[in-house]
Amino acid sequence: MHITDLHIDRFGIWRDLTLPLVGPGLNVLYGPNEAGKSTLMRFVKSALYGGIPPRAEADPPAPGSDEGRLIASGSLSLVHDGEAFVVKRQLDAAGRGRVDVLGPGDEKIPPELLDELLHGTSEAVFDRVFAVDLYELQELATLDHEELAGHVYGLSLGTRGRRLLAAADDLRRQREAILSRDGRSGRLARLLEKEHAVLTELRSLPDLPSVRSELAAKREKIDSEIGALKRRRSDLQLELRGRKFLERVHPTWKQVRTYTNDLAKLPQDRDLPADGLKQLDGLEREQEAITRNRDGKRREAEDAKRKVEALGPLPEIVRAEPAVRAMLGMRDWLKENSAARDAAAEAKSKATEAARKTRGTLGPEWTDAKLASVDTTPQAQLALLDAARAYRVAVGRRSDLRRKYRRLQHVSNKREAIIQERVERLGRHPEAAAAELRQRLSSIEQMTELKARETALDHRGKALRQRLDQFAETLEIPPWVSFVLAIFAIGGAIFAVLGLITGVTTNVIAGIAYLLLGLTCGSLAFKLKNHFEVALQETAERVRDERRAEDVELRKTREEIARLSGAAGPAPAANSVSNIIPLSAARRTAATATESMRDAVKEFADLDDLVTSQDRLRKLRKTLTAMRARLRKVQQTVEAARQEWCQTLIRVGLSETLDVEGSLATWQQLAQAASSGQAAAPAAREHAILESTLRTFVAQLEAMGRRINVPGEANRPLELLAKWEQELEAALKRVAGRKQHIEAYKRAKLEARKLDGRIKELGRERTALLAAAGVKSRADYARRLRAAEERHELEELLLLAQSELESLASAEPELAIVEEDLHAFRADENAETLRKLSHEQDTLEAKLESALERRGNLARQLDELAADDRATTLRRQKARLDAVLERMTQRLLAVSLAERAAEQARAAYERDRQPPVLTAASDAMARLTRNRYTRIWAPLGERTLRVDDDHGRTFAVEQLSGGTREQLFLALRLGLVRHAAERGVQLPLILDDVLVNFDQLRTEAAFETLRDFADEGRQVLFFTCHLHLAHLAENRGIPPIWLPGHQPPMQQRLAG
C-alpha cells in the first residue's frame, strides 16, 4: 500500500491543502520549522487510525464544550494491490468522528476493510515503526512494545536455545559454587583457607612434657590459695549476716518504743466532726487566694501609676504630628527636586561646554549671522534626509542596473563570440547544415538497412548453394545398393546353373527364385532412381531460380549501396566469386555505418545546441535593449533626485554639493551648535527655580525643628527628616504605652475593690463555723482534731510495728540480739562497717573466682595435654584436604572447559539464529556506516542489543556515540519494515527530521540507504526542515516536494 494523494480540508494549521505524492519511492518533503511537517505526519496517522486532532491558533475553543463540532477533516488516496482506495475521515475535538472508505469506482465499502488495508497493524506499532520522529528514533525503549520485542530480540528461543541457555547458566552456577571469579568465595577457596589454617596450627604446636610439669606446679599453688580464701569468705558472711539483721530490726524496735512513749503523752478527748477542718481550710484557702489576688491588683495599679508618671507629659513633636507627617511625606519630592536641581546644574554646565566646543569645531566662515540663517528645525532635517535617501536610492538603483547590464553585456559578447566561432568552423548556415545532416542521417539509415539486407541475401545464397550440393549428392544411388543387388542377381544365376548341372529340381527352383529376386530388386531400384531423380531435379530447378532471383536482388542492393556511398562503376556480377563478401567484412561495414550514424547524430546535437544558443543570444539581446531603456529612465530619476537634493541644500542654508554624507554631517554640526547654544538658557532657568524652591523648604525645616525641639543640620534635609521620623515613632510609642498604663491602672483598681468585698464575706463564714465547733480559733480546732487523729494513728502504727518486729525475729532464729545491742546501735557506724565488709567480700569473691577460673583453665589444659592428638589429627585433616582439593581442582577444570564450550555453542547459536529483523537491520547498519559496523545481534534470552564493528569488536548500545546510536535505531526500523513486508504488511514509512544530528558523510550514507530501501518498491515519506537535505535529494535525481509557501528561489535550486 502506498499514498498517492493527500488532501486536507482542515487539520491543525493546514486548510484546503492538496499534496500529490510519488508512489513507491523516496518522497522528500521540505518546509522550515513551524511549517506544519509534524502536523502532516499526524494527519496521516489520524486518517488511518483516528485520534484527537491538534487545534490551530485560528480555531479558539468555543464557549462551553465543543464536543461533536468537527474541527478536522481530510482524505488519503491509496493504492493497494493495484486498486485505488480513498480514506476520508472527519474528527471532532474528542477524537470521535466518521470514516468513509471508497473502493475502485468510488464504491463505498465497509470501514472494517481499512484494517485489512493496514494488514492488522496496530496504532502502537505504526507509531513506533512506520511513523518515526527524532525523539522516538533516539529512544530504544519504544521498541520494547510487546508486539515488537519478539521480532527485535528473538525472545522465542526454541528448544535448543533454551537448553543452551540453561546449560550455560547451570555451568556458571557450578563454577561460581566451586570458585568465584575473584577467587574469594566458593568451596575451593574455603578448602584452601582450611588447609592454610591446618598448616598454621601444625607449626604452632608446643613441647608437651615441659608444659605439663609447669601446669601441675601452678595448680598446687592455686589450690592452697583457694582454701584460704574460702575460710575468710565464711567468716565475712557470718559477720555480715548479723549486722544486716541488726540493721533490719533496729528501726522497727525504735518505732515500737517511740509509738509507746507518744501514746502515753496524748490525752483522752471526745470526737470532733471530721469535715469541719476541711471546711475551714477551704474558706482560708479561698480567702488567702483572693487576698493575694487583691494585693496583686493593687501592686499592678501602683506599677501602672508609676509608669504613667515616669513617661511624663506629651512631647512637642506629638502635638505637631500632622505638620511633621506632611514634611515627611515630601521626602520623595525633596529627592526628586534635589536630583533635578543637580541634573539642571550639570545640564547647564554640559550645554555651555558643548556650545563652546561645537562652535570651535566649525570653521571661521561660520559666523553667528550665517549660523542663524541655517534652518536647523526637525522639518528641515526630515526634508534633508528624504532628499538624501531618494538621491542615494536612485544612484544605487542606477549602479545596480549598470552592473547587471555590464554583466549581461559581457555574457552576450562572450556567447556571440562563441557562436560566431562555431559558425565559422561550420562554414555554412546552421539551418543548411542541419538539413544536410538530416539527409545524411537518412542516407546512413537507408545504407544500414541495405547492408543488413545484403548480409541476409548473402546468407540465403549460401544456404541455397548448400541445398543444390545436397541435391546433387542425393540424385546418385549409393554404391553399396548396386553391390547388394548384383550379389543377389549373380547368386541366383549361380544357383540356377548348379541346379541344371546337378539335376536337382530344388536347387534349380531356388536359383531361379534368387535370380528373379535379384532382377526384381534391380528393376525396382532403377525405377525408384528415375522417379526421385525427376522430383529432385524439379526441386533443384526451383532452388536455382530462387538463387538467381536472390542474386539479382543482391546485385541491385549493392548497386544502391554503391550509389549511396558514391562509388563509380557497375556492381560485380551476382554469381562471381569476388562478389561474395565475407561475414566479418559485412560486420565491419555495419560497424562503420553505425559509427557514421553516431557521428552524424552528435553533429546534429551540436547543431541543435548551436541553434538553441542563437535563440538564447537573441533573447539576451532583447533583455539588454529593455535594460538600456530602463537605464535611461533610471538616469532621469537620478537627475531629478540630484536637483531635488541641491534645492533642499539651498533651502536649509547650505552650499550645493553632491557629497551627501559631508552635507549631512555639516548640517548635524550646525544643528548641534545651534541647539547647544539654546539649551544652556533653559537649564540655567530651571536650576535657579529649583534652587530657590529648595532654600524655601530648608527654611521651613529650620522653623519646624525649633518648634518641636529636635535639633539638626538644615542643610542636610533628608537626614534631618529621617531623624524626625525616628523621634516621632519613638514619641508615638511612648504615648501608646502611657495610654495602656492608664487603662491598666483603672482595671486593677476596680478589680481590687471587688475582691475586698469577697474577702469580708469569707471572714463572716469562718467566724460562724468556729462558733459552731465551740472554739475561738482554727488552731484550737485543728489541735483538738489533730490530737485525736494522731492517737488513733499511733495505735495502728504500734500494732503494725510489733507485728513486723516479731516477723523479723522469727526469720533469723539462729541469731540472738540483746537489748543492750539495740541501745548501742548507730546506723552510720553500722553502714560504714557493712560497706567495708561488703567491699572486702566482693574483693574476696573476685579473687576466689579468678583463682577458680585459673585452676579450671590449668585443669583443662592438663586434660587437653593428656589427650592431645592434634598433630596426628591435623596431619590426617591435611591429607583429606589435599585429596579433596585435587578432586575439586579437576572438577573446576572440567566445569570451566564445559562452560567455555557452552559459551562457544551459545555464541555460534547467537550468530546463526538471530531474528530476521536483526539480519535485515545489520545490512542496513552496514550501509549506513559504510561497513564500519557490520552486525547487530541480541544475546540469547536477553532484551539487549550488541553491535560488532569491522574489526570484530562488540559494543553495547550505551557504548556507542549519539550519532551511531541513531544510525542503529534507524537500521532497526528499516529491518522491522522489511520484515513486515515479508509478512505482507506494505505501509509507507514516515520519517520526520531523523537525520538532523548526522554529519555530512552520515547524512549522505543514510540518504543513499533510504533511496535504495525505497527503490525496492516501498514508499518513504521523508520530512525535513533542512534545505541542504532537499538539495541533496535534488542532486540525487529525486525532486523534493516543497510545502506550500516554502519553495526556495529558482537560483538557489539551480545552485544546489
HELIX and SHEET records of a PDB file:
HELIX    1   1 LYS A   37  TYR A   49  1                                  13    
HELIX    2   2 PRO A  104  ASP A  106  5                                   3    
HELIX    3   3 LEU A  113  LEU A  117  1                                   5    
HELIX    4   4 GLU A  123  VAL A  125  1                                   3    
HELIX    5   5 PHE A  126  PHE A  130  3                                   5    
HELIX    6   6 LEU A  134  GLN A  138  1                                   5    
HELIX    7   7 LEU A  140  ASP A  144  5                                   5    
HELIX    8   8 GLU A  146  TYR A  153  1                                   8    
HELIX    9   9 GLY A  158  ILE A  178  1                                  21    
HELIX   10  10 ARG A  187  ARG A  203  1                                  17    
HELIX   11  11 LEU A  208  LYS A  265  1                                  58    
HELIX   12  12 GLY A  276  LEU A  311  1                                  36    
HELIX   13  13 GLU A  316  ARG A  319  1                                   4    
HELIX   14  14 GLU A  321  LEU A  328  1                                   8    
HELIX   15  15 ARG A  331  THR A  361  1                                  31    
HELIX   16  16 ASP A  368  SER A  373  1                                   6    
HELIX   17  17 PRO A  378  LEU A  426  1                                  49    
HELIX   18  18 PRO A  430  LEU A  475  1                                  46    
HELIX   19  19 PRO A  479  THR A  502  1                                  24    
HELIX   20  20 THR A  505  SER A  565  1                                  61    
HELIX   21  21 VAL A  577  ASN A  579  5                                   3    
HELIX   22  22 LEU A  583  VAL A  652  1                                  70    
HELIX   23  23 VAL A  660  ILE A  708  1                                  49    
HELIX   24  24 PRO A  717  ALA A  773  1                                  57    
HELIX   25  25 ARG A  778  ALA A  811  1                                  34    
HELIX   26  26 GLU A  819  ALA A  824  1                                   6    
HELIX   27  27 ALA A  827  ALA A  866  1                                  40    
HELIX   28  28 ARG A  870  ASP A  912  1                                  43    
HELIX   29  29 PRO A  916  LEU A  928  1                                  13    
HELIX   30  30 VAL A  957  GLN A  959  5                                   3    
HELIX   31  31 GLY A  962  GLU A  982  1                                  21    
HELIX   32  32 GLN A 1000  ASP A 1015  1                                  16    
HELIX   33  33 LEU A 1027  ASN A 1035  1                                   9    
HELIX   34  34 MET A 1050  ALA A 1055  1                                   6    
SHEET    1   A 6 TRP A  14  PRO A  20  0                                        
SHEET    2   A 6 HIS A   2  PHE A  11 -1                                        
SHEET    3   A 6 LEU A  70  HIS A  80 -1                                        
SHEET    4   A 6 GLU A  83  ASP A  92 -1                                        
SHEET    5   A 6 GLY A  97  LEU A 102 -1                                        
SHEET    6   A 6 LYS A 108  ILE A 109 -1                                        
SHEET    1   B 5 ALA A 131  ASP A 133  0                                        
SHEET    2   B 5 LEU A 989  ASP A 992  1                                        
SHEET    3   B 5 GLN A1019  THR A1024  1                                        
SHEET    4   B 5 GLY A  25  TYR A  30  1                                        
SHEET    5   B 5 ILE A1041  TRP A1042  1                                        
SHEET    1   C 3 TYR A 933  TRP A 937  0                                        
SHEET    2   C 3 ARG A 946  ASP A 949 -1                                        
SHEET    3   C 3 THR A 954  ALA A 956 -1                                        
END                                                                             
